[in-house]
Amino acid sequence: MTNGKRCMVCKFVGLLVILGAVNWGLVGIFQIDLVEKLLGDMTGAARAVYGVIGVAGVLAILAMVKCCPCTRGTCEKKP
């Protein structure tokens, strides 16, 4: 565990993952895609947002198995 310490990149990735999850929840429940409503249907900007959120998801998966280098020394298990 990181004992609550997170770098700004980790916080930003977490925020993007939450926003992506909320968007997909709205799509699933109400059929409302906020990215599409705000930026248009698969415009360059919308594709960029989806891409950035996708990369954030991959980084979040990696964070589940690897410590953030910014919090070095806080993830190792203590004997």
Residue pairs with C-beta under 8 A, 6 or more apart in sequence:
1 74
1 75
2 67
2 68
2 71
2 74
2 75
3 74
5 70
5 71
5 74
6 14
6 68
6 70
6 71
7 68
7 70
7 71
9 68
9 70
10 63
10 68
10 70
12 56
13 56
13 59
13 60
13 63
14 60
16 52
16 53
16 56
17 53
17 56
17 57
17 60
19 53
20 53
20 54
20 56
20 57
22 34
23 33
23 34
23 35
23 53
26 32
26 33
26 34
27 33
35 46
35 49
35 50
36 42
36 46
39 45
39 46
39 49
40 46
67 74
67 75
67 76
68 75
